[in-house]
Amino acid sequence: MQKVKVDYSKYLKETFRVMKESGLLLTSVNKEGKINVMTIGWGTIGIIWGMPMFLVLVRPSRFTYSFIEETGDFTVNVPSERLREAVSFCGSVSGRDYDKFKEKNLTPLPGKGVKSPMIAECIFHYECKVLHRNDIIPARVPENVSGEFYPQGDYHRIFFGRIISTFSDNKVKIE
Ligand SMILES: Cc1cc2nc3c(=O)[nH]c(=O)nc-3n(C[C@H](O)[C@H](O)[C@H](O)COP(=O)(O)O)c2cc1C
């Protein structure tokens, strides 16, 4: 499917719906050129310093974490309903143990403005360059939130990804 450039705000509603219901696919690459994909359920899109930004939260324990640190970019890909099983797989096993692209027949498409690839089978794609990072401060997190989401520590790092381009399938079909 051919990809066309669209405004970053064109599919916000759909992006948030899929992020909440099943998860989005974040890709990254390390300095040796190895690619990886993980599922994310937390993140937000907004304007910071006058630029469109995708903020994603990644725990230090994720293989992805060091990839983003090494190359400073990532893509966020919105899967269609058909990829639900792949999304669940990419959110439950690590790239340390599996080549998730191969296992789930996901096709990496070279990024246009970033080193991280897009995923051909997804329907929208955000290419993001890390402009800033910030760690969750344990002492500032309400106790009940810490208890529920951080029983082992592993507090997220928030990567501020400047959205440099957004693409969609030529013929998007919202399922
Ligand atoms: C629906 C769903 C949402 C997830 N959201 C996040 C997230 O926002 N941040 C995060 O660090 N891990 C999240 N995870 C967990 C990672 O996707 C999972 O640990 C994955 O195996 C990490 O892959 P990696 O080690 O190859 O980077 C989520 C998992 C699922 C199933």
The ligand as a Tripos MOL2 file, in Angstrom:
@<TRIPOS>MOLECULE
LIG
   31    33     1     0     0
SMALL
NO_CHARGES

@<TRIPOS>ATOM
      1 C1         -1.4090   -2.9750   25.3260 C.3       1 LIG1
      2 C2          0.0100   -2.7790   25.8060 C.ar      1 LIG1
      3 C3          0.4990   -1.5010   26.0510 C.ar      1 LIG1
      4 C4          1.8110   -1.2980   26.4920 C.ar      1 LIG1
      5 N1          2.2560   -0.0390   26.7180 N.ar      1 LIG1
      6 C5          3.5310    0.1820   27.1170 C.ar      1 LIG1
      7 C6          4.0260    1.5200   27.2880 C.ar      1 LIG1
      8 O1          3.3440    2.5260   27.0070 O.2       1 LIG1
      9 N2          5.2950    1.6680   27.7540 N.ar      1 LIG1
     10 C7          6.1060    0.5990   28.0660 C.ar      1 LIG1
     11 O2          7.2600    0.7930   28.4940 O.2       1 LIG1
     12 N3          5.6660   -0.6860   27.8850 N.ar      1 LIG1
     13 C8          4.4140   -0.9100   27.4010 C.ar      1 LIG1
     14 N4          3.9600   -2.1870   27.1820 N.ar      1 LIG1
     15 C9          4.8560   -3.3160   27.4000 C.3       1 LIG1
     16 C10         5.8750   -3.5340   26.2510 C.3       1 LIG1
     17 O3          5.2450   -3.4580   24.9990 O.3       1 LIG1
     18 C11         6.5340   -4.9240   26.4140 C.3       1 LIG1
     19 O4          7.2280   -4.9780   27.6400 O.3       1 LIG1
     20 C12         7.4440   -5.2920   25.2660 C.3       1 LIG1
     21 O5          7.7090   -6.6760   25.3590 O.3       1 LIG1
     22 C13         8.7430   -4.5130   25.2420 C.3       1 LIG1
     23 O6          9.4780   -4.9340   24.1180 O.3       1 LIG1
     24 P1         11.0470   -4.7310   23.9510 P.3       1 LIG1
     25 O7         11.7350   -5.3610   25.1650 O.co2     1 LIG1
     26 O8         11.3600   -5.4790   22.6920 O.co2     1 LIG1
     27 O9         11.3050   -3.2780   23.8710 O.co2     1 LIG1
     28 C14         2.6540   -2.4170   26.7170 C.ar      1 LIG1
     29 C15         2.1770   -3.7170   26.4860 C.ar      1 LIG1
     30 C16         0.8750   -3.8990   26.0180 C.ar      1 LIG1
     31 C17         0.3700   -5.3020   25.7460 C.3       1 LIG1
@<TRIPOS>BOND
     1     1     2 1
     2     2     3 ar
     3     2    30 ar
     4     3     4 ar
     5     4     5 ar
     6     4    28 ar
     7     5     6 ar
     8     6     7 ar
     9     6    13 1
    10     7     8 2
    11     7     9 ar
    12     9    10 ar
    13    10    11 2
    14    10    12 ar
    15    12    13 ar
    16    13    14 ar
    17    14    15 1
    18    14    28 ar
    19    15    16 1
    20    16    17 1
    21    16    18 1
    22    18    19 1
    23    18    20 1
    24    20    21 1
    25    20    22 1
    26    22    23 1
    27    23    24 1
    28    24    25 2
    29    24    26 1
    30    24    27 1
    31    28    29 ar
    32    29    30 ar
    33    30    31 1
@<TRIPOS>SUBSTRUCTURE
     1 LIG1         1 GROUP 0 **** ****
